[in-house]
Amino acid sequence: MISLLFVDTERSWRGGQDQLLTLLRGLSVRGHRLYLICHPQTLLEERAREAGVTVYPLAIRSEVGLVTCFRMLRILWRVRPEVLAFNTPRPILPGNLASCLSSVKARIIFRRVNFPLRKSWITRLKYNWRIDCIVTVSESIRQQLQIDGVPGARIRTIYEGMDLAPFPRRESPRPRRPGEPMVFGTVAHFSHEKGLRYLVEAAALIPDVHARMRFILVGDGVCRRDLEAQVRELGLEDCFHFAGFQKFPAPYLSSFDCFVLPSLSEGLSSSILTAMAASLPVISTKVGGIPELIQHEENGLLVPPADPVALAQAILRLGNDPAEAFRMGRQGRLRAEKQFTLQRMILQFEQLCSSFLCRTAPAAGVPHV
């Protein structure tokens, strides 16, 4: 049994928080002692408590504040974790400083985004000082960190895992009445890097789109008003439905025929993993870690980013061939069962933590644990 303290500073619920909660639930089932520092009154706090995790609400607003450092030190003294794991970058410096006066044996950073590191002394310090390992959720992120100067021996790739139990395999295509439109949907935070405006542009290029297709967008974010305005300007109000943020999006996924995510940047995408678990074919972009999930022509279609014409062609292709879409969805589910299970992720993370607690570092130069 390992004692672990995770730290997350996000106020909103995004893929990183969903992935952290999945990890917490899996580790809890395995009997580990789990603690979480997170922003007060967030969905992450609520769900972590429901999972049996001891939560310490703490608003961390500064990367270098001594007050934050002292507050984290008090929590470290109270719970005495063996492993300190940072799920977001802001608490790394004060958490590391506080851990100097605690019994922490290993310090781990989760890197879930594919953005280059900032060129500043604070960033260099955060990702190199007293850090035992940086866990990336895709090889694409690992390669970006090495480009940014992080030693490869300090980086490990552990792919995210899905609890497949809530998603029974689809044994046949979703039943549709004659003439019923095909449903293309997404679940995402409505931020610029998700590229959703290109989905709206692509829909406008599809002949007879009003009669043939419906697009359901589950989520919320800074781009929602712009997306709604774009839909109105293009006269697509009858094609698009904005479902808003949903705590439990599974019922929406069961209503989709195909999942679409035209991201401009992506670390791995927990939404695409969920779509694969739900036996959905995926249309997405060839960026970041997405090609590590989606094999073109096998369990989905990959198109260039920011290319509404190519995106429209991919949507039309699967819209015209529901049998092929269903085949790709089944292949995605099989791929999730083989390579992206929760059990595999938990086991690899346990092995990583144990290697540090036993003072036995993993072999250098091996990208996967």
C-alpha positions, 0 to 999 in steps of 0.5 A: 500500500502506497500513500499518495498526495495529488495536487490539482489547481484547476477550477473547471472540469476538463480532460485532466481532471477526468483523467485524475479522477479515473486514476484516483478511483483505480488506486482506491480500489487497489487499497492505496491511501489517497489524498487530494489538494484541489480548488475548493467547491469544484466538481473534482472535489465533489467526485473525489470525496464520493470516491473515498479520497480525503480532500483538502480544499486549497486555492493556490493562486501563486507559483511562488507564494510563501503562504501557499508553501506554508499551507501545503507544508501543514497538509504534508505534515498531517498526511505524511505521503510517500509520493507527491504528484502534481496534476497541474503546473502551478503548485509544483514550486511551492509543493516541492519547497514544502516537501523539503521539510516533509517525509516525501520520498518521490515527486512526480509531475503529470504532463497532459498537454502538448504545448511547448514549455515556456522559456523562463527560469521558473519553468526550468526550475519547476520541471527539473528541481527535485523532480523524480519523474514526469509522467506523460500521457502520450509519446508526443508529449514526451518528445516535446519535453525532450525538445524543451530540454527535459532529460529523457531518462526523467520522463515516462509515458503511461497512457491513460486508461478507461474503465470500460464497464459503463460502456457495453460493446455495441453489437449492432449499429444504433437503430435509426428510422428511415430518413432519420439524420445521422448523429455526429457528436463531440464532448469537449471543453469549448476552448480555441485549441479544440478547433470546433469552429472548423466543425461548423464550417465543415457542416456548412459545406455538406450538401443536404446537411439539414436533412441528413445530419445532426451535430450535438456539442456537449460541453461549455467554455469561452468559445461557446458564444462564438460557436453559437453565433457562427451556427446562426450566421451559417443558417445551421440552427436546425443542425446543431444542438448545444447540450452544455456541460454534462456531469455524466455525458454517457447518455449523449455518447450512446445517441451518437453515430460518430464522434468528431473532435477537430483539435488543433493541439491535443496531448492524448484526449480523454474524450476520444478514449471515451468514444472508443470505449463507447464503440464509436468511430472517431473523426479527428485531426493528426495532431499531438497524441491523437494518432496514438489512439486513432489508426487512420482507416482502422478505428477512425479517420484523421484529417489535417488540422484547421481544414474544414474541407477535409473534415467535411469529406470525412464526415460525408464518407462515414455518413454515406457508409454507416456499416463502415462507421460501425466497423471502425467503432468496433475496432476502436472498442477492441483497441481500447480493450487491448491497450487503454484499460484502467487496470494497465494504467494503474499497474504501470503507475504502481510499478513506477511509484514502487521503483522510487520507494524502493530506491530502484530507478527504472531503466533509463531510455525506456519510454514506457513503464 
